[in-house]
Amino acid sequence: MKIGFDGRFIRQGQSGNGVFTQMLLDGLARLDDENEYTVYMLEDKPFIKKDNFHLKRMPALHARSHLRFLLTFPVELNRNPVDIFHAIYSVPLRTPARVVLSLVEFSWFTNPDEFPASRLSLAQFRIMTRLSIHRADRIITPTHVGKEQVLDYFGLSEEKVEVIHFGFNEFFLEPCKPEDIDRVKHKQGIKGDYILTVGDLHPRKNLERLIEAFNWLKEKRKVPHSLVLVGKNLLQAEQIYRKASASSASDSITFTGYVSLEELRALYQGAAVFAFPSLDEGFGLPVHEAMASRVPVIVSDKGALPEVVGGAAISVNPLSVEDIACAIFRVLDSQTLREELIRKGLKQIEAFSWDEACRKTMRLYQNVYSNG
């Protein structure tokens, strides 16, 4: 088969969508020697070097969602046809290929006020998503929660949507040397023990409440820890910065911006606890990165996170500052609880494998190609 793959999220400074796309393609490259892949890119990033994988740089117009949907992908896929096209979020308006669509989340429907786009762009995304979902031969979601949302929201048949869990990046299992952790902490100006969160600065990540919870911990429990927020600016980041600046504990709050994978691993492994009180997640890759890094995890009880963590994390009401703060303090205050959560976290991620995700994806390609 000739397989085309939407690789536009793979770029320098990538986060969730880019990470899962690259991890999936890395796995397919390891496991598939027979099919021929073309990955359509927005940037030159030669992350795969294999004879049956071709990375194609698309024109600058491809960066515009409506032009990608209406023009650049339809033209490319008609000039150079493929048997299967694996789309991420949106399917080109016209393509002769059979289509597999990955839909990690669709917050532009469920939480439109928190989607980083103008009203016009939001309307375009909603139209493109509806057309894409009905154009796709099969849809992949990374969780059962996501599948149920798609079925309920769009009225699809059960057979059209398949759950394929993401794996976790085994890179985070490798222990860092203490001096490497100290070096990264020094570079970022982090002193002593710290509470960590990872994710783009965006209202959905619930970082303002996390900062309020940190204030509570400082004022009510006098914890010596600092708060470290890792991630690049995405939407309304200035509000998060203002919240931190106005905090009575502002001197103990650090924003690192985007960091390398090696630095991220060191920051995870040096953390006392990982807090991820997001209001909604399609999966939440940082949760498994933290578990692999042997860090106790606290998550929101919303969205897909309860499915992703199983019973291996403390779940909190993300709308309750006190609930978030008390959960963090429980972990900081109990070595026994910390060790239990670390042990459960390492056990939980054993059920999530990129190789298994890739095998299921390859079987789905074959099924769609053979049966439609």
N, C-alpha and C positions, 0 to 999 in steps of 0.2 A: 504494500500500500504506500501511496504518497500521502503524507500527513502534513498539513500546515498548522502552525501553532502561533497564536497571538502572544508575542513576547514583549509587548510595549512597556510592561511594568519593570522589566529588568534593566536597571540603570545604576549609575553611581548614586550612592545615598538612598538606596531603595529601602522600603519598609515592608509591611505585611504582604501586599499583593505581589511585589517583586520577589520577596523571599520565597513564598509558596510556589510561584511560577518557576523560579530557578531551581528549587529543590526538586520539583516534579520533573523538569527537563533533565537535570543531572541524573536522576534515577532512571529515566527512560533511556538515556545514553548508556548507562551501565548495563541495562538489561536487554535492550533491543538492538540486535545486529542486522535485522532483516528489513524492516520498514525504512523508508526514506523520509526524513523530516526537513522541513523548511521553517525556521523560526523568524518571524517578522519583527524587527527591532527598531526602536527609535534612536538608540545610541550604539556606538561601536563598543561592545563589551564581549570579547572572545572567551566566554566562559566554558564552551564546549569545543573540543578539538577531536572530531571523529568523522570518518569518511561519509557516514550516512546522515550526518547532521550539517545543515547549511544555515548560517546566520545571515539574514538579508536585511540590510539597512534600508528602511523605507524613507520616502521624501519627507521634507519638513511639514508638509500639509497633513501628514498622518497623525501629527500630534493633536489636531483638532478633532474632537469626537464626532461631530456631525459630518466632517469631510471623510474621516476614516470609515464611517458607516455608509455614506452615500457614494464615495468616489474611490479613495485609494485602495481599499480592500476589494471592492467589486472589480476594479480594473485589473489589479494584480492577479486575483483568483480566476479571472476569465482568460487572461493572457497566459498564465502558467497554472493550469488546473491541478488540483489535488483531489484525492479520494475522500479524505476526512479533513475537516477544518475544526480545530479545537479553539473555540472562542472563549475569551474571558470577559464576562459581563454583557457584551454586545455582539450580535451576529450581523455581518454585512447585509445590506438590504438585498443584494442579489449575489448568489454564488451557486455554481452547479454542484458543489461538494455536499456531501452529507455532513451534518454539523453536530458536534458535541459542545455543550455550553457549560462552563464552570461559573457557578453563581455562589460566591462565598457569602455575600450579604446583599441586601437591597435597601439600605437605610434611606435612599431617596424616595422610597415609598413609605417605610415604617416610621422614620424620624426625619422628615424633610427639613425641619428647622435647623437640624444639625449637619446638613449636608453642605460641603464647601463649594457652593455654586450660586450663581445669580438665579432669579426666578425663571428667566428664559432658558438658561442651561438646565435647570432642574426639570422643566417641562420637556426639554429634549431628551434628557436621560430617561424619564418615565415613558415617553413614547418609544424610544429605542429598546428599552427593556421589555415592554409588552410585545413588540414585534419580534424581538429576539427569542423570547421564551416560546412563542408559537411557531417560529421558524425552525428552532432547534429540533433535531431528531431525538436527542437525549440530553438531560440536564444532570450535572453533578453538583451536589452540595457536600460540604465537609462534615456536617453533623445531621443527626436525625431531627433535631429542633429546626434546623434550616429547611430540611425537606418538608416538614409539616407546615412551616410558614409559607413555603412556595405553593404547596398543594392547596392550602386554604385561601391564599391571597389571589391566586390566578386560576383556580378551578381546574387543575390538571389531573390527569389519570395517574394513579400510583406508579404504574410501570414506566412512566416517562422520566421519573426522577430517581437517581441512584445516589446513595450515600457512600462516599469514599473519604474516610478520615485522613487528614494530613498526618504525616509522620512527625518526628522531632529530629532536630539536627544533632547527631552524635558528637559533633565538634565540642559541644558544651559539656560532655561527660569528662573530657580530659582535664585533670586538675592543673591549675595554674601554680607556679612557684610563688611563695609568699612575697618575694621581692618584686615579681611582676605585678601583683596586686598593689603593693605599696607604690610602685612607679606610676601606675595609672591614677591612683588616688592623689598622689602628689601633683601630677599633671593637671588634674581637675580641681585641685584645691580642696579636697575632701579630708577632713581630720577626724580621726576616731571612728566609731561604729556608725552605721547609717542604715536607714530604711530606703529601699529602692523601688522605683517604678519605671517602666520602659514602655514607650509608645509615642507616636506623634502628638504634638501639642494641639489638642482638638477638644471641643466641649464634650464629646461623647466619652472621652477618657475619664471625665469626672475629677479632674485634677484640682479644681478649686475646692471641692469638698475634702479631698485628700489633704490639701494644705490646711484647711480648717481643722481636720482631725489631728494633724501634726501640732498645730497650735494648742489643742486640747491636751495632747500628751505632754507638751512642754509645761503648760500651766498647771494641770491637775496632777500629773504623775512625775514631773521633773525629770523626764528621760534625758540622758546625755546625748542621744543620737542626733544625727543630722538627717535631712531628707534630700535624696538625690533623684532628679528627674532626667531621664535619658530620652532624647527624641528631638526631631527637627520640628520647626514651626509648620503648622498646616492650616489651621483655621482659628481665628480669634485668640491667637497666642498672646496677644498684648493683654487680654483680660487676665490670663493666668499669671503673667509677669506682674501685673498690678496687684493681684491678690497676694503674691509672694512678697512683694515690696512692702505692702501694708501690714504684713504679719509681724507680730511682736518677736517672732523667731526668725526673721528674714536673714539674719547672719548665718543661720544654720541650714539654709536652703540653697541647693546648688543645681543649676541647669547646665547640663553638659553639651547640649546640642547633639547632632549625629556623631556617633563614634564607630570606629572600626569593629569588626567581628571579634578580633583579639582583645580589644579594650572592653567590649561588652561582656565577654566571658569573664574577664577579671573583675569587672564591676558586679556581676551576678555573684561570683564566688566569694567576694569580700563582704557581701551584704548580710545584715542580721536577719532581715525579713524582706520578702517581695510582696508589695501591695498592688493589686490590680482591680480597683473598684469600678470598672467600666460600666457605663449605662447600657451598652449593647455591644456584642461581639459576634461576628460570624464564626469565629473559632477562638482566636486569642493565642497566637504562636508564642508570645513571650512567657506565657504560663508554663509551657513545657520546657522552654529554654531554662527557666528558673529551676524547675524540678530536676532537670538534668544536671544543673550546676550545684545541686545539693543545698538549696535554699528553701526554707519553709514559705509557703504561699498562702496569701489571703486574696480572695476574689469576690466579685459581685455575685449575687444569686440571680442575675438577669441574663437573658439571651442564651447563648450556647455554652457559657462558662461552666454551669453545673455538670453538663454532659462531659466536657473536656477534662475536668479535674476529678470526676467521680467523688469518692470520699477522701481524697488525698489533700484537701485544702480546707481552710476555714472559709465559709461563705458568709457574706454580710449583706445587709440591705444597703445598696449604694446611695440611697437618698438620706440615710441617717449618718450624720457626722459622728455621733457618739458610738454607733455600732461599729463603724470603721476603726475609730480610735481604740475602743475597748478590745477589738480583735487583735490589733497590732500589739497592744500592751500585754495581752495574754501570752502571745508568742515571745515577746521580749523578756517576760517575767518568768518563763518556765523552760528550762533546758530540756526537761522530759518531753514537753509538747513539741518543742523544736525538733528533737530527734525523731519523734513519732511522725511528724509531718514530712521530714526529709525522707524517712524510710518509705512511707506511703507514696510519696511523689515519685521516687525512683521505680517503685513497683507499677504505678499507674502508667508511666510512659512506655513501659514494655509492650503495651497493647497498641502502640501507635508507631508504624513503620513506613518510611518512605518507599522502601522496596515493595512492600505489600500494596501500598497505594498505587504504585506504578504498574504492578502486575494487574490489578483490577482495572486500571485505566486502559491498558493494552487489550485486555479481554473485551472491554466496552467498545473500543475502536473496531475490533474484529466483528463483534456482534452487530454494530451499526452498519459496517461495510457489507456484511453478508445478508442482513435481514432488513435493514432500513429502520 
